[in-house]
């Protein structure tokens, strides 16, 4: 065979080999791309947690374990091909096997995490919180109350020997919280307790000590201020009235403590007989602070107790003019005049 023929055969063999390699490469590319397509077009969304510090390999494995992707190795190489390595944001995501790799990556890189929230308003009791969380389908009512009861043993602020209607009253902080699907009652209680701890900064702890008050005492008085004040700006003023009364031994005579003692809704009208209820929480009958908080105070009420307005007021009464504000007085005579003004305002409001 001539050299020319040999060269021609070699060239043909190389062409065939290159074509075969190209075919293999094309086939491999098609296989890889197919592995990046949705694993199950009819799949329902599931929640997936991507922990902080997870590598691309970790993320690929997590997604594969949840059935979100077909092949963790192909997904991992695709992330690197897209130059997105190290850009995946941790958090809880709603993903589906019906999504392509590109759709999944868009969510993970943009940090499109699930955001579920619940809000505990200021002034709620533990029982009210249980109702709210159950109605919002966050956790079961009884499960929450059981978790609260268990957490009471870990509350470092409770005074020894105190007979409290609800040991955790006031210690589950009112705020807006994020949570994940399937959150447990224990996790919810822990979140509320941790927020309470966070509010009590070294500054506030030092201020309480300066005033000669414990965290429990401040929280107790703050809970009364929280439930008395309709207007947040008046909280320091109201706190000042109660602190003035405590300083001279006057009973606090706070209506919210009677509601709490009787278990009445705050929309109810108190009678003179109600004010005589024999309960340590009744500040009409027993001087000083009640045994513990009667609701959950917010940071504003806590700070109002620690930094009260300085004045010589010992009395206040709601104006009844629709403003939610109060008239304040230094003497009982002035207070009676304010009561008359409040009643006149109420009469003007009409039935």
Protein Blocks (a to p, Z undefined) as FASTA:
>chain_A
ZZklmmmmmmmmmmmmmmmmmmmmmmmmmmmmmmmmcfblkbccddddddehiafklmmm
mmmmnomamblmlmmmmmmmnopghiaccddddddfkbcfklmmmmmmnopacddddddd
ehiafklmmmmmmmnomacfklmmmmmmmmmmmmmkbcghiacfblkgojaccdddddde
hiafklmmmmmmmmmmmmmgfklmmmmmmnopafklmmmmmmmmmmmpmblklmmmmmmm
mmmmmmnopafkiaklmmmmnopafkbccdfklmmpccfklmklpgcjdfbdfbdcdfkl
mmmmmmccddfbfbdcdeklonopacddfbfklmmmmmmmmmmmmmmnoZZ
